């Protein structure tokens, strides 16, 4: 499974509760269309703890969207690039409400996947 972490701020005058409600509708639309596998609830950053060590990025909000595999991830991006419906218009409406957005994709590790990562 691949997970996309989106870190962002809301633009000034955006209401958190309205954005969260619209986000739920957005991800439900994507999931019902088979574009994503699912998502986690929106979150707010907790940066007043020594556990938060990222001093370069100051974004205050995040979301995590899940993709079944690389094929679904690539298909979702192609869907956006092709400006296909459903959801492209909704995607743009959501994206335009963000500032300082950064997107990171992560893939789950499994025992049958070779890796060079070693935890010490």
N, CA, C and O atoms as a printed pandas DataFrame, in Angstrom:
     atom_number atom_name residue_name chain_id  residue_number  x_coord  y_coord  z_coord
0              1         N          UNK        A               1    0.847   -1.171    0.000
1              2        CA          UNK        A               1    0.000    0.000    0.000
2              3         C          UNK        A               1    0.896    1.238    0.000
3              4         O          UNK        A               1    1.961    1.251    0.618
4              5         N          UNK        A               2    0.449    2.269   -0.699
5              6        CA          UNK        A               2    1.170    3.541   -0.747
6              7         C          UNK        A               2    0.318    4.591   -0.054
7              8         O          UNK        A               2   -0.903    4.630   -0.213
8              9         N          UNK        A               3    0.981    5.435    0.711
9             10        CA          UNK        A               3    0.304    6.482    1.476
10            11         C          UNK        A               3    0.860    7.828    1.041
11            12         O          UNK        A               3    2.072    7.995    0.905
12            13         N          UNK        A               4   -0.032    8.786    0.823
13            14        CA          UNK        A               4    0.400   10.135    0.483
14            15         C          UNK        A               4    0.108   11.048    1.666
15            16         O          UNK        A               4   -1.046   11.273    2.031
16            17         N          UNK        A               5    1.181   11.569    2.254
17            18        CA          UNK        A               5    1.071   12.533    3.339
18            19         C          UNK        A               5    1.071   13.920    2.726
19            20         O          UNK        A               5    1.999   14.291    2.007
20            21         N          UNK        A               6    0.036   14.676    3.010
21            22        CA          UNK        A               6   -0.050   16.063    2.555
22            23         C          UNK        A               6    0.072   16.963    3.777
23            24         O          UNK        A               6   -0.741   16.885    4.698
24            25         N          UNK        A               7    1.086   17.815    3.783
25            26        CA          UNK        A               7    1.251   18.822    4.824
26            27         C          UNK        A               7    0.897   20.159    4.212
27            28         O          UNK        A               7    1.325   20.462    3.099
28            29         N          UNK        A               8    0.120   20.967    4.924
29            30        CA          UNK        A               8   -0.344   22.217    4.333
30            31         C          UNK        A               8   -0.847   23.171    5.408
31            32         O          UNK        A               8   -1.023   22.799    6.568
32            33         N          UNK        A               9   -1.071   24.396    4.993
33            34        CA          UNK        A               9   -1.789   25.388    5.783
34            35         C          UNK        A               9   -3.056   25.717    5.018
35            36         O          UNK        A               9   -3.103   25.586    3.795
36            37         N          UNK        A              10   -4.068   26.138    5.727
37            38        CA          UNK        A              10   -5.257   26.647    5.061
38            39         C          UNK        A              10   -5.023   28.122    4.741
39            40         O          UNK        A              10   -4.372   28.835    5.504
40            41         N          UNK        A              11   -5.548   28.563    3.629
41            42        CA          UNK        A              11   -5.439   29.973    3.282
42            43         C          UNK        A              11   -6.214   30.808    4.305
43            44         O          UNK        A              11   -7.136   30.311    4.951
44            45         N          UNK        A              12   -5.835   32.066    4.444
45            46        CA          UNK        A              12   -6.557   32.935    5.383
46            47         C          UNK        A              12   -8.056   32.939    5.083
47            48         O          UNK        A              12   -8.475   32.854    3.928
48            49         N          UNK        A              13   -8.830   33.036    6.119
49            50        CA          UNK        A              13  -10.297   33.080    6.047
50            51         C          UNK        A              13  -10.941   31.735    5.723
51            52         O          UNK        A              13  -12.158   31.670    5.545
52            53         N          UNK        A              14  -10.152   30.653    5.643
53            54        CA          UNK        A              14  -10.737   29.321    5.481
54            55         C          UNK        A              14  -11.177   28.807    6.851
55            56         O          UNK        A              14  -10.434   28.911    7.826
56            57         N          UNK        A              15  -12.353   28.268    6.917
57            58        CA          UNK        A              15  -12.885   27.718    8.154
58            59         C          UNK        A              15  -12.523   26.234    8.249
59            60         O          UNK        A              15  -12.831   25.464    7.339
60            61         N          UNK        A              16  -11.870   25.827    9.343
61            62        CA          UNK        A              16  -11.425   24.449    9.527
62            63         C          UNK        A              16  -12.588   23.461    9.424
63            64         O          UNK        A              16  -12.481   22.454    8.725
64            65         N          UNK        A              17  -13.682   23.735   10.104
65            66        CA          UNK        A              17  -14.808   22.795   10.117
66            67         C          UNK        A              17  -15.427   22.634    8.736
67            68         O          UNK        A              17  -15.776   21.520    8.344
68            69         N          UNK        A              18  -15.566   23.713    8.002
69            70        CA          UNK        A              18  -16.112   23.632    6.641
70            71         C          UNK        A              18  -15.137   22.877    5.741
71            72         O          UNK        A              18  -15.550   22.043    4.935
72            73         N          UNK        A              19  -13.858   23.167    5.877
73            74        CA          UNK        A              19  -12.854   22.470    5.076
74            75         C          UNK        A              19  -12.884   20.974    5.378
75            76         O          UNK        A              19  -12.839   20.159    4.457
76            77         N          UNK        A              20  -12.961   20.604    6.654
77            78        CA          UNK        A              20  -12.982   19.191    7.041
78            79         C          UNK        A              20  -14.208   18.485    6.468
79            80         O          UNK        A              20  -14.109   17.346    6.011
80            81         N          UNK        A              21  -15.342   19.140    6.489
81            82        CA          UNK        A              21  -16.562   18.560    5.922
82            83         C          UNK        A              21  -16.414   18.367    4.409
83            84         O          UNK        A              21  -16.778   17.321    3.873
84            85         N          UNK        A              22  -15.889   19.365    3.740
85            86        CA          UNK        A              22  -15.670   19.270    2.289
86            87         C          UNK        A              22  -14.628   18.201    1.962
87            88         O          UNK        A              22  -14.746   17.504    0.954
88            89         N          UNK        A              23  -13.610   18.072    2.811
89            90        CA          UNK        A              23  -12.577   17.052    2.615
90            91         C          UNK        A              23  -13.197   15.651    2.697
91            92         O          UNK        A              23  -12.885   14.783    1.882
92            93         N          UNK        A              24  -14.064   15.438    3.671
93            94        CA          UNK        A              24  -14.731   14.137    3.794
94            95         C          UNK        A              24  -15.499   13.801    2.519
95            96         O          UNK        A              24  -15.447   12.670    2.036
96            97         N          UNK        A              25  -16.210   14.784    1.979
97            98        CA          UNK        A              25  -16.954   14.572    0.727
98            99         C          UNK        A              25  -15.980   14.269   -0.423
99           100         O          UNK        A              25  -16.229   13.382   -1.239
100          101         N          UNK        A              26  -14.891   15.003   -0.473
101          102        CA          UNK        A              26  -13.869   14.826   -1.503
102          103         C          UNK        A              26  -13.310   13.406   -1.486
103          104         O          UNK        A              26  -13.279   12.746   -2.525
104          105         N          UNK        A              27  -12.868   12.925   -0.321
105          106        CA          UNK        A              27  -12.269   11.588   -0.279
106          107         C          UNK        A              27  -13.315   10.501   -0.509
107          108         O          UNK        A              27  -12.995    9.458   -1.079
108          109         N          UNK        A              28  -14.555   10.721   -0.080
109          110        CA          UNK        A              28  -15.609    9.747   -0.373
110          111         C          UNK        A              28  -15.848    9.638   -1.872
111          112         O          UNK        A              28  -16.053    8.541   -2.392
112          113         N          UNK        A              29  -15.822   10.770   -2.566
113          114        CA          UNK        A              29  -15.982   10.771   -4.023
114          115         C          UNK        A              29  -14.848    9.989   -4.685
115          116         O          UNK        A              29  -15.085    9.172   -5.574
116          117         N          UNK        A              30  -13.605   10.249   -4.242
117          118        CA          UNK        A              30  -12.447    9.542   -4.802
118          119         C          UNK        A              30  -12.519    8.042   -4.522
119          120         O          UNK        A              30  -12.237    7.224   -5.397
120          121         N          UNK        A              31  -12.893    7.699   -3.311
121          122        CA          UNK        A              31  -12.952    6.280   -2.951
122          123         C          UNK        A              31  -14.068    5.566   -3.719
123          124         O          UNK        A              31  -13.868    4.455   -4.209
124          125         N          UNK        A              32  -15.221    6.186   -3.823
125          126        CA          UNK        A              32  -16.339    5.576   -4.547
126          127         C          UNK        A              32  -16.025    5.400   -6.030
127          128         O          UNK        A              32  -16.550    4.491   -6.672
128          129         N          UNK        A              33  -15.170    6.267   -6.575
129          130        CA          UNK        A              33  -14.764    6.158   -7.980
130          131         C          UNK        A              33  -13.596    5.190   -8.165
131          132         O          UNK        A              33  -13.181    4.931   -9.294
132          133         N          UNK        A              34  -13.061    4.649   -7.058
133          134        CA          UNK        A              34  -11.951    3.712   -7.149
134          135         C          UNK        A              34  -10.604    4.376   -7.385
135          136         O          UNK        A              34   -9.635    3.707   -7.747
136          137         N          UNK        A              35  -10.537    5.687   -7.182
137          138        CA          UNK        A              35   -9.305    6.432   -7.431
138          139         C          UNK        A              35   -8.340    6.289   -6.260
139          140         O          UNK        A              35   -7.123    6.300   -6.449
140          141         N          UNK        A              36   -8.884    6.154   -5.043
141          142        CA          UNK        A              36   -8.063    5.919   -3.853
142          143         C          UNK        A              36   -8.643    4.727   -3.098
143          144         O          UNK        A              36   -9.781    4.323   -3.333
144          145         N          UNK        A              37   -7.847    4.174   -2.192
145          146        CA          UNK        A              37   -8.331    3.071   -1.359
146          147         C          UNK        A              37   -8.965    3.565   -0.076
147          148         O          UNK        A              37   -9.826    2.894    0.491
148          149         N          UNK        A              38   -8.545    4.737    0.389
149          150        CA          UNK        A              38   -9.100    5.284    1.617
150          151         C          UNK        A              38   -8.286    6.462    2.097
151          152         O          UNK        A              38   -7.393    6.948    1.404
152          153         N          UNK        A              39   -8.609    6.912    3.297
153          154        CA          UNK        A              39   -7.898    8.049    3.875
154          155         C          UNK        A              39   -8.044    8.018    5.389
155          156         O          UNK        A              39   -8.893    7.314    5.935
156          157         N          UNK        A              40   -7.208    8.786    6.045
157          158        CA          UNK        A              40   -7.326    9.005    7.477
158          159         C          UNK        A              40   -8.001   10.351    7.695
159          160         O          UNK        A              40   -8.091   11.156    6.768
160          161         N          UNK        A              41   -8.478   10.606    8.914
161          162        CA          UNK        A              41   -9.059   11.928    9.183
162          163         C          UNK        A              41   -8.004   13.028    9.045
163          164         O          UNK        A              41   -6.811   12.778    9.216
164          165         N          UNK        A              42   -8.448   14.226    8.740
165          166        CA          UNK        A              42   -7.548   15.372    8.733
166          167         C          UNK        A              42   -6.946   15.546   10.116
167          168         O          UNK        A              42   -7.542   15.151   11.118
168          169         N          UNK        A              43   -5.771   16.136   10.162
169          170        CA          UNK        A              43   -5.143   16.366   11.453
170          171         C          UNK        A              43   -4.486   17.719   11.539
171          172         O          UNK        A              43   -4.225   18.378   10.532
172          173         N          UNK        A              44   -4.223   18.120   12.779
173          174        CA          UNK        A              44   -3.497   19.362   13.047
174          175         C          UNK        A              44   -2.180   19.012   13.722
175          176         O          UNK        A              44   -2.110   18.103   14.550
176          177         N          UNK        A              45   -1.160   19.734   13.362
177          178        CA          UNK        A              45    0.186   19.481   13.853
178          179         C          UNK        A              45    0.304   19.810   15.347
179          180         O          UNK        A              45   -0.305   20.752   15.853
180          181         N          UNK        A              46    1.100   19.006   16.014
181          182        CA          UNK        A              46    1.446   19.242   17.413
182          183         C          UNK        A              46    2.941   19.557   17.416
183          184         O          UNK        A              46    3.769   18.650   17.497
184          185         N          UNK        A              47    3.281   20.834   17.328
185          186        CA          UNK        A              47    4.686   21.207   17.173
186          187         C          UNK        A              47    5.325   21.740   18.454
187          188         O          UNK        A              47    6.471   22.190   18.429
188          189         N          UNK        A              48    4.603   21.695   19.564
189          190        CA          UNK        A              48    5.166   22.186   20.820
190          191         C          UNK        A              48    5.677   21.042   21.696
191          192         O          UNK        A              48    5.533   21.055   22.919
192          193         N          UNK        A              49    6.275   20.056   21.035
193          194        CA          UNK        A              49    6.838   18.907   21.720
194          195         C          UNK        A              49    8.204   18.591   21.124
195          196         O          UNK        A              49    8.419   18.810   19.932
196          197         N          UNK        A              50    9.121   18.084   21.923
197          198        CA          UNK        A              50   10.419   17.697   21.365
198          199         C          UNK        A              50   10.324   16.543   20.368
199          200         O          UNK        A              50   11.282   16.283   19.639
200          201         N          UNK        A              51    9.190   15.849   20.323
201          202        CA          UNK        A              51    9.012   14.759   19.359
202          203         C          UNK        A              51    8.873   15.287   17.929
203          204         O          UNK        A              51    9.143   14.556   16.976
204          205         N          UNK        A              52    8.460   16.538   17.768
205          206        CA          UNK        A              52    8.351   17.160   16.454
206          207         C          UNK        A              52    9.673   17.857   16.180
207          208         O          UNK        A              52    9.942   18.923   16.734
208          209         N          UNK        A              53   10.499   17.261   15.329
209          210        CA          UNK        A              53   11.854   17.764   15.100
210          211         C          UNK        A              53   12.028   18.490   13.770
211          212         O          UNK        A              53   13.133   18.931   13.455
212          213         N          UNK        A              54   10.967   18.623   12.989
213          214        CA          UNK        A              54   11.069   19.279   11.686
214          215         C          UNK        A              54   11.028   20.794   11.882
215          216         O          UNK        A              54    9.972   21.370   12.143
216          217         N          UNK        A              55   12.183   21.421   11.753
217          218        CA          UNK        A              55   12.260   22.872   11.927
218          219         C          UNK        A              55   12.197   23.615   10.593
219          220         O          UNK        A              55   12.108   24.843   10.572
220          221         N          UNK        A              56   12.242   22.880    9.481
221          222        CA          UNK        A              56   12.210   23.518    8.164
222          223         C          UNK        A              56   10.795   23.791    7.679
223          224         O          UNK        A              56   10.532   24.836    7.084
224          225         N          UNK        A              57    9.898   22.873    7.925
225          226        CA          UNK        A              57    8.528   23.014    7.463
226          227         C          UNK        A              57    7.647   23.462    8.623
227          228         O          UNK        A              57    7.747   22.945    9.736
228          229         N          UNK        A              58    6.783   24.433    8.342
229          230        CA          UNK        A              58    5.941   25.009    9.401
230          231         C          UNK        A              58    4.452   24.712    9.206
231          232         O          UNK        A              58    3.616   25.248    9.934
232          233         N          UNK        A              59    4.112   23.861    8.229
233          234        CA          UNK        A              59    2.707   23.590    7.951
234          235         C          UNK        A              59    1.989   23.116    9.218
235          236         O          UNK        A              59    2.567   22.425   10.056
236          237         N          UNK        A              60    0.730   23.500    9.335
237          238        CA          UNK        A              60   -0.018   23.206   10.557
238          239         C          UNK        A              60   -1.076   22.111   10.390
239          240         O          UNK        A              60   -1.669   21.682   11.380
240          241         N          UNK        A              61   -1.323   21.656    9.175
241          242        CA          UNK        A              61   -2.368   20.655    8.932
242          243         C          UNK        A              61   -1.798   19.507    8.108
243          244         O          UNK        A              61   -0.775   19.648    7.438
244          245         N          UNK        A              62   -2.489   18.360    8.175
245          246        CA          UNK        A              62   -2.056   17.238    7.352
246          247         C          UNK        A              62   -3.227   16.334    7.013
247          248         O          UNK        A              62   -4.267   16.338    7.673
248          249         N          UNK        A              63   -3.018   15.564    5.962
249          250        CA          UNK        A              63   -3.947   14.496    5.595
250          251         C          UNK        A              63   -3.125   13.325    5.078
251          252         O          UNK        A              63   -1.987   13.493    4.638
252          253         N          UNK        A              64   -3.717   12.140    5.137
253          254        CA          UNK        A              64   -3.086   10.946    4.589
254          255         C          UNK        A              64   -4.115   10.230    3.727
255          256         O          UNK        A              64   -5.207    9.896    4.185
256          257         N          UNK        A              65   -3.745   10.000    2.469
257          258        CA          UNK        A              65   -4.600    9.267    1.529
258          259         C          UNK        A              65   -3.879    7.977    1.174
259          260         O          UNK        A              65   -2.656    7.961    1.033
260          261         N          UNK        A              66   -4.643    6.889    1.030
261          262        CA          UNK        A              66   -4.075    5.566    0.785
262          263         C          UNK        A              66   -4.401    5.075   -0.627
263          264         O          UNK        A              66   -5.513    5.240   -1.128
264          265         N          UNK        A              67   -3.389    4.468   -1.245
265          266        CA          UNK        A              67   -3.530    3.855   -2.566
266          267         C          UNK        A              67   -3.195    2.373   -2.444
267          268         O          UNK        A              67   -2.246    2.005   -1.752
268          269         N          UNK        A              68   -3.953    1.543   -3.097
269          270        CA          UNK        A              68   -3.771    0.089   -3.061
270          271         C          UNK        A              68   -2.355   -0.314   -3.473
271          272         O          UNK        A              68   -1.730   -1.173   -2.852
272          273         N          UNK        A              69   -1.860    0.336   -4.548
273          274        CA          UNK        A              69   -0.551   -0.015   -5.099
274          275         C          UNK        A              69   -0.084    1.104   -6.023
275          276         O          UNK        A              69   -0.760    2.122   -6.172
276          277         N          UNK        A              70    1.063    0.909   -6.632
277          278        CA          UNK        A              70    1.629    1.922   -7.522
278          279         C          UNK        A              70    0.727    2.174   -8.722
279          280         O          UNK        A              70    0.624    3.307   -9.191
280          281         N          UNK        A              71    0.082    1.144   -9.215
281          282        CA          UNK        A              71   -0.807    1.301  -10.366
282          283         C          UNK        A              71   -1.958    2.254  -10.026
283          284         O          UNK        A              71   -2.303    3.117  -10.833
284          285         N          UNK        A              72   -2.551    2.104   -8.841
285          286        CA          UNK        A              72   -3.649    2.998   -8.453
286          287         C          UNK        A              72   -3.130    4.425   -8.244
287          288         O          UNK        A              72   -3.794    5.388   -8.630
288          289         N          UNK        A              73   -1.955    4.564   -7.638
289          290        CA          UNK        A              73   -1.348    5.882   -7.443
290          291         C          UNK        A              73   -1.123    6.576   -8.785
291          292         O          UNK        A              73   -1.508    7.731   -8.967
292          293         N          UNK        A              74   -0.501    5.869   -9.714
293          294        CA          UNK        A              74   -0.222    6.444  -11.035
294          295         C          UNK        A              74   -1.509    6.753  -11.791
295          296         O          UNK        A              74   -1.591    7.755  -12.501
296          297         N          UNK        A              75   -2.501    5.903  -11.642
297          298        CA          UNK        A              75   -3.792    6.129  -12.288
298          299         C          UNK        A              75   -4.471    7.381  -11.725
299          300         O          UNK        A              75   -5.084    8.149  -12.466
300          301         N          UNK        A              76   -4.355    7.577  -10.416
301          302        CA          UNK        A              76   -4.946    8.761   -9.782
302          303         C          UNK        A              76   -4.286   10.032  -10.316
303          304         O          UNK        A              76   -4.967   11.017  -10.600
304          305         N          UNK        A              77   -2.969   10.007  -10.449
305          306        CA          UNK        A              77   -2.272   11.189  -10.971
306          307         C          UNK        A              77   -2.644   11.431  -12.432
307          308         O          UNK        A              77   -2.859   12.573  -12.836
308          309         N          UNK        A              78   -2.718   10.379  -13.211
309          310        CA          UNK        A              78   -3.116   10.512  -14.614
310          311         C          UNK        A              78   -4.531   11.074  -14.718
311          312         O          UNK        A              78   -4.827   11.858  -15.620
312          313         N          UNK        A              79   -5.392   10.677  -13.802
313          314        CA          UNK        A              79   -6.768   11.174  -13.756
314          315         C          UNK        A              79   -6.773   12.691  -13.564
315          316         O          UNK        A              79   -7.511   13.407  -14.240
316          317         N          UNK        A              80   -5.942   13.172  -12.636
317          318        CA          UNK        A              80   -5.852   14.610  -12.377
318          319         C          UNK        A              80   -5.276   15.333  -13.594
319          320         O          UNK        A              80   -5.808   16.356  -14.025
320          321         N          UNK        A              81   -4.195   14.801  -14.138
321          322        CA          UNK        A              81   -3.538   15.429  -15.286
322          323         C          UNK        A              81   -4.461   15.500  -16.503
323          324         O          UNK        A              81   -4.389   16.451  -17.282
324          325         N          UNK        A              82   -5.321   14.506  -16.667
325          326        CA          UNK        A              82   -6.231   14.473  -17.813
326          327         C          UNK        A              82   -7.478   15.317  -17.570
327          328         O          UNK        A              82   -8.319   15.469  -18.457
328          329         N          UNK        A              83   -7.589   15.869  -16.353
329          330        CA          UNK        A              83   -8.732   16.707  -15.992
330          331         C          UNK        A              83  -10.056   15.956  -16.155
331          332         O          UNK        A              83  -11.043   16.501  -16.647
332          333         N          UNK        A              84  -10.048   14.695  -15.728
333          334        CA          UNK        A              84  -11.227   13.849  -15.856
334          335         C          UNK        A              84  -12.178   14.056  -14.688
335          336         O          UNK        A              84  -11.776   14.458  -13.596
336          337         N          UNK        A              85  -13.434   13.776  -14.942
337          338        CA          UNK        A              85  -14.454   13.787  -13.905
338          339         C          UNK        A              85  -14.813   12.345  -13.585
339          340         O          UNK        A              85  -14.663   11.526  -14.491
340          341         N          UNK        A              86  -15.258   11.947  -12.436
341          342        CA          UNK        A              86  -15.548   12.866  -11.337
342          343         C          UNK        A              86  -14.282   13.252  -10.610
343          344         O          UNK        A              86  -13.232   12.638  -10.803
344          345         N          UNK        A              87  -14.375   14.228   -9.807
345          346        CA          UNK        A              87  -13.398   14.600   -8.781
346          347         C          UNK        A              87  -12.345   15.603   -9.179
347          348         O          UNK        A              87  -11.778   16.233   -8.286
348          349         N          UNK        A              88  -12.036   15.805  -10.443
349          350        CA          UNK        A              88  -10.990   16.772  -10.755
350          351         C          UNK        A              88  -11.411   18.170  -10.334
351          352         O          UNK        A              88  -10.607   18.906   -9.760
352          353         N          UNK        A              89  -12.632   18.546  -10.600
353          354        CA          UNK        A              89  -13.109   19.867  -10.182
354          355         C          UNK        A              89  -13.090   19.975   -8.661
355          356         O          UNK        A              89  -12.708   21.012   -8.119
356          357         N          UNK        A              90  -13.496   18.917   -7.972
357          358        CA          UNK        A              90  -13.476   18.900   -6.511
358          359         C          UNK        A              90  -12.039   18.989   -6.013
359          360         O          UNK        A              90  -11.760   19.689   -5.040
360          361         N          UNK        A              91  -11.134   18.287   -6.672
361          362        CA          UNK        A              91   -9.713   18.332   -6.305
362          363         C          UNK        A              91   -9.185   19.766   -6.396
363          364         O          UNK        A              91   -8.508   20.240   -5.484
364          365         N          UNK        A              92   -9.491   20.444   -7.480
365          366        CA          UNK        A              92   -9.040   21.829   -7.650
366          367         C          UNK        A              92   -9.646   22.749   -6.605
367          368         O          UNK        A              92   -8.963   23.626   -6.077
368          369         N          UNK        A              93  -10.935   22.553   -6.300
369          370        CA          UNK        A              93  -11.573   23.377   -5.268
370          371         C          UNK        A              93  -10.904   23.172   -3.915
371          372         O          UNK        A              93  -10.754   24.123   -3.148
372          373         N          UNK        A              94  -10.503   21.948   -3.618
373          374        CA          UNK        A              94   -9.815   21.685   -2.350
374          375         C          UNK        A              94   -8.398   22.257   -2.398
375          376         O          UNK        A              94   -7.978   22.938   -1.462
376          377         N          UNK        A              95   -7.671   21.993   -3.458
377          378        CA          UNK        A              95   -6.276   22.421   -3.581
378          379         C          UNK        A              95   -6.143   23.938   -3.492
379          380         O          UNK        A              95   -5.198   24.444   -2.888
380          381         N          UNK        A              96   -7.074   24.658   -4.084
381          382        CA          UNK        A              96   -7.010   26.125   -4.096
382          383         C          UNK        A              96   -7.223   26.733   -2.717
383          384         O          UNK        A              96   -6.997   27.929   -2.534
384          385         N          UNK        A              97   -7.647   25.947   -1.758
385          386        CA          UNK        A              97   -7.862   26.423   -0.388
386          387         C          UNK        A              97   -6.618   26.235    0.481
387          388         O          UNK        A              97   -6.607   26.623    1.650
388          389         N          UNK        A              98   -5.574   25.641   -0.094
389          390        CA          UNK        A              98   -4.353   25.342    0.645
390          391         C          UNK        A              98   -3.259   26.346    0.324
391          392         O          UNK        A              98   -3.257   26.981   -0.731
392          393         N          UNK        A              99   -2.327   26.472    1.266
393          394        CA          UNK        A              99   -1.082   27.183    0.996
394          395         C          UNK        A              99    0.048   26.348    1.581
395          396         O          UNK        A              99   -0.169   25.526    2.472
396          397         N          UNK        A             100    1.239   26.564    1.077
397          398        CA          UNK        A             100    2.432   25.849    1.566
398          399         C          UNK        A             100    2.274   24.329    1.518
399          400         O          UNK        A             100    2.769   23.626    2.398
400          401         N          UNK        A             101    1.600   23.829    0.513
401          402        CA          UNK        A             101    1.337   22.380    0.437
402          403         C          UNK        A             101    2.578   21.608   -0.001
403          404         O          UNK        A             101    3.281   21.998   -0.934
404          405         N          UNK        A             102    2.827   20.503    0.699
405          406        CA          UNK        A             102    3.916   19.583    0.383
406          407         C          UNK        A             102    3.315   18.181    0.391
407          408         O          UNK        A             102    2.549   17.836    1.291
408          409         N          UNK        A             103    3.663   17.371   -0.612
409          410        CA          UNK        A             103    3.101   16.026   -0.739
410          411         C          UNK        A             103    4.229   15.006   -0.745
411          412         O          UNK        A             103    5.177   15.126   -1.521
412          413         N          UNK        A             104    4.126   14.010    0.114
413          414        CA          UNK        A             104    5.118   12.939    0.213
414          415         C          UNK        A             104    4.404   11.605    0.066
415          416         O          UNK        A             104    3.336   11.408    0.646
416          417         N          UNK        A             105    4.981   10.689   -0.701
417          418        CA          UNK        A             105    4.401    9.357   -0.854
418          419         C          UNK        A             105    5.321    8.324   -0.207
419          420         O          UNK        A             105    6.544    8.398   -0.331
420          421         N          UNK        A             106    4.714    7.365    0.481
421          422        CA          UNK        A             106    5.427    6.323    1.216
422          423         C          UNK        A             106    4.811    4.982    0.896
423          424         O          UNK        A             106    3.590    4.867    0.783
424          425         N          UNK        A             107    5.635    3.973    0.750
425          426        CA          UNK        A             107    5.134    2.625    0.494
426          427         C          UNK        A             107    5.427    1.736    1.691
427          428         O          UNK        A             107    6.519    1.779    2.258
428          429         N          UNK        A             108    4.444    0.932    2.068
429          430        CA          UNK        A             108    4.642   -0.018    3.156
430          431         C          UNK        A             108    5.756   -0.987    2.796
431          432         O          UNK        A             108    5.903   -1.381    1.639
432          433         N          UNK        A             109    6.522   -1.359    3.779
433          434        CA          UNK        A             109    7.555   -2.374    3.608
434          435         C          UNK        A             109    6.941   -3.715    3.978
435          436         O          UNK        A             109    6.079   -3.791    4.853
436          437         N          UNK        A             110    7.384   -4.759    3.316
437          438        CA          UNK        A             110    6.897   -6.094    3.658
438          439         C          UNK        A             110    8.078   -7.050    3.696
439          440         O          UNK        A             110    9.151   -6.751    3.171
440          441         N          UNK        A             111    7.875   -8.176    4.306
441          442        CA          UNK        A             111    8.953   -9.149    4.473
442          443         C          UNK        A             111    9.474   -9.663    3.134
443          444         O          UNK        A             111   10.634  -10.064    3.039
444          445         N          UNK        A             112    8.633   -9.657    2.099
445          446        CA          UNK        A             112    9.068  -10.197    0.824
446          447         C          UNK        A             112    9.668   -9.133   -0.104
447          448         O          UNK        A             112    9.956   -9.411   -1.268
448          449         N          UNK        A             113    9.854   -7.923    0.416
449          450        CA          UNK        A             113   10.469   -6.855   -0.366
450          451         C          UNK        A             113   11.866   -6.601    0.193
451          452         O          UNK        A             113   12.024   -6.308    1.378
452          453         N          UNK        A             114   12.867   -6.714   -0.656
453          454        CA          UNK        A             114   14.245   -6.480   -0.214
454          455         C          UNK        A             114   14.418   -5.020    0.151
455          456         O          UNK        A             114   13.893   -4.135   -0.525
456          457         N          UNK        A             115   15.153   -4.773    1.216
457          458        CA          UNK        A             115   15.385   -3.390    1.641
458          459         C          UNK        A             115   16.793   -3.272    2.224
459          460         O          UNK        A             115   17.347   -4.223    2.775
460          461         N          UNK        A             116   17.342   -2.083    2.083
461          462        CA          UNK        A             116   18.653   -1.792    2.645
462          463         C          UNK        A             116   18.545   -1.074    3.982
463          464         O          UNK        A             116   19.561   -0.733    4.587
464          465         N          UNK        A             117   17.337   -0.844    4.440
465          466        CA          UNK        A             117   17.123   -0.103    5.681
466          467         C          UNK        A             117   17.414   -1.013    6.871
467          468         O          UNK        A             117   16.904   -2.130    6.962
468          469         N          UNK        A             118   18.230   -0.516    7.764
469          470        CA          UNK        A             118   18.520   -1.250    8.992
470          471         C          UNK        A             118   18.309   -0.326   10.166
471          472         O          UNK        A             118   18.835    0.787   10.184
472          473         N          UNK        A             119   17.556   -0.764   11.135
473          474        CA          UNK        A             119   17.318    0.015   12.339
474          475         C          UNK        A             119   18.331   -0.420   13.383
475          476         O          UNK        A             119   18.499   -1.611   13.648
476          477         N          UNK        A             120   18.994    0.549   13.965
477          478        CA          UNK        A             120   20.017    0.259   14.979
478          479         C          UNK        A             120   19.519    0.651   16.342
479          480         O          UNK        A             120   20.234    0.486   17.331
